[in-house]
Amino acid sequence: MRSDILRGHLDSIILRLLREGDSYGYELSKTISRWTAGKFEIKEATLYAVFQRLEKKQLIDSYFGERTHGGKRKYYTITPLGRAYLHEMVNEWREVKEIVDTFLEGTDE
């Protein structure tokens, strides 16, 4: 699978995972890999760029958790604005998926 197909949906993917609960980068990347059975792996630099973009848009907040294994982890949490944005993105995805399915699944070639 080409990762560029999913790249446009990273904001929604991260927000969806954070809707389940606060998390930190490494944990989120492992969850993505696990949920996709290893078919999609997100690079650390890409993940942190998404975090920065989402924080700038006030869709997520961050905070430092308790000290573990010598360092504090930075956790991310979805904001009310982020929940509303995710809801919009899910509705938009359903419409796009329906249109794409119409053309790609309806072919006999």
NUKE-530521 format. One record per residue: residue in one letter; x, y, z of N, C-alpha, C in turn. Coordinates in steps of 0.001 Angstrom, whole numbers, plus 500000, padded with zeros to 6 digits. Example, Ala and Ser with C-alpha at 12.3 -4.5 7.8 and 13.67 -1.06 7.14 Angstrom:
<atoms>
A513190494310507800512300495500507800513200496700507800
S512850497750507080513670498940507140512900500030507870
</atoms>
This chain:
<atoms>
M500849498816500000500000500000500000500888501240500000
R500521502199499195501283503445499149500889504303500349
S501876504724501111501604505503502319501054506887502015
D501299507402500798500793508735500467499265508757500420
I498648507613500208497189507545500220496667507850501625
L497351507366502635496927507582504018497408508910504588
R498459509451504030499072510663504592498079511808504748
G497157511945503833496162513011503900495144512825505007
H495181511657505641494217511350506692494860511212508073
L496128511577508162496839511406509436496209512196510576
D495772513421510305495147514214511363493943513470511935
S493102512947511052491915512221511493492282510948512240
I493301510242511765493733509009512420494211509296513835
I495041510316513996495571510659515324494446511130516233
L493571511973515727492445512437516548491559511275516976
R491336510325516066490513509163516390491140508342517510
L492442508162517456493122507406518512493080508154519839
L493250509476519786493215510268521020491808510357521599
R490811510156520766489446510117521279489274508950522257
E490069507899522073490036506732522973490695507031524314
G491596508013524333492286508372525563493621509034525277
D494134509745526252495414510437526118496516509419525821
S497500509863525066498587508965524712499823509770524348
Y500931509063524165502182509693523757502616509100522419
G503569509741521787503944509417520425504267507960520147
Y505176507390520918505591506014520669504407505058520795
E503582505280521791502416504432522001501443504544520811
L501235505759520328500353505949519178500903505263517928
S502205505360517708502782504721516516502644503210516601
K502794502647517773502623501198517960501157500797517771
T500248501628518237498818501347518067498450501347516593
I498952502316515841498690502379514403499196501115513717
S500401500713514053500970499507513471500138498276513829
R499728498198515082498939497046515542497563497008514872
W496874498144514833495526498204514240495556497876512750
T496677498148512087496773497896510648497549496611510351
A497800495811511368498557494558511212499898494812510509
G500526495940510853501831496278510305501821496831508892
K500655497030508304500570497534506929500880499025506834
F500736499722507941501027501152507942501873501482509165
E503049502002508910503966502419509962504192503916509795
I504050504655510876504244506105510799505622506448511356
K506351507227510618507687507633511060507559508658512175
E508528508614513081508502509507514245508441510977513837
A509241511367512868509251512775512423507887513184511878
T507247512290511139505921512565510587504906512717511701
L504974511823512672504044511847513795504150513153514572
Y505365513581514857505527514808515627505153516047514813
A505288515985513498504807517082512650503283517175512726
V502617516017512772501156515995512925500779516595514274
F501480516205515335501198516757516669501312518275516659
Q502373518789516058502570520244516013501440520931515254
R501056520360514139499982520937513333498661520934514105
L498349519814514763497097519704515510497081520637516723
E498232520792517373498301521728518513498117523164518044
K498736523497516934498620524859516403497166525195516074
K496419524208515593495004524399515273494101524249516499
Q494712523989517661494006523811518938493072522601518925
L493444521585518155492662520357518096493130519347519140
I494366519525519607494897518721520705495670519629521657
D495841519147522874496712519788523870497752518765524276
S498826519236524881499855518321525367500205518667526810
Y500724517675527486501181517847528864502217516770529156
F503026517010530176504023516026530563503466515141531657
G503615513827531465503154512846532432504198512620533506
E503937511643534327504863511293535404506177510775534831
R507210510929535604508539510486535206508578508952535145
T508978508428533977509121506983533827510435506685533135
H511147505723533629512425505291533039513352506472532768
G513423507395533705514380508483533618513914509735532902
G512742509747532333512306510940531624510799511094531659
K510361512304531392508925512562531337508439512376529905
R507287511761529788506679511589528473505708512729528213
K505686513160526961504735514186526563503482513484526054
Y502379513746526721501101513144526359500272514142525569
Y499403513594524749498519514411523930497076514037524243
T496214515047524228494803514850524508493986515631523494
I492873515085523099492008515755522124491189516831522839
T491002517957522193490214519060522748488771518947522244
P487851519709522846486482519737522308486446520165520832
L487287521119520470487380521543519076487874520386518201
G488813519612518733489329518444518019488261517386517814
R487403517195518816486304516222518689485324516658517598
A485013517945517568484100518477516553484720518340515159
Y486006518634515049486712518515513775486718517055513310
L486991516139514230486995514718513886485630514283513378
H484585514746514024483229514413513598482998514868512151
E483435516075511831483313516598510465484114515753509479
M485327515372509883486187514590509001485610513200508750
V484986512602509744484360511286509575483210511395508575
N482386512422508718481282512620507774481796512866506361
E482838513673506246483430513946504939483987512665504325
W484671511849505156485244510591504674484156509669504136
R483040509593504813481944508735504360481453509155502971
E481358510455502744480927510953501441481958510636500358
V483228510866500671484301510604499711484362509108499402
K484272508283500427484330506836500251483186506356499354
E482024506893499559480869506516498748481103506853497269
I481646508026497021481918508450495641482991507560495006
V484082507337495722485161506504495187484663505081494966
D483909504534495916483354503191495755482482503091494518
T481715504129494249480846504144493075481644503894491802
F482813504511491716483616504382490500484518503158490497
L485131502852491610486112501766491616485488500389491814
E484463500294492599483854498992492862482821498639491811
G482410499606491023481392499360490017481955498990488665
T483270498835488571483858498520487276483880497020487047
D483730496627485809483748495216485438485041494850484715
E485974495755484676487214495504483918488246494802484733
</atoms>
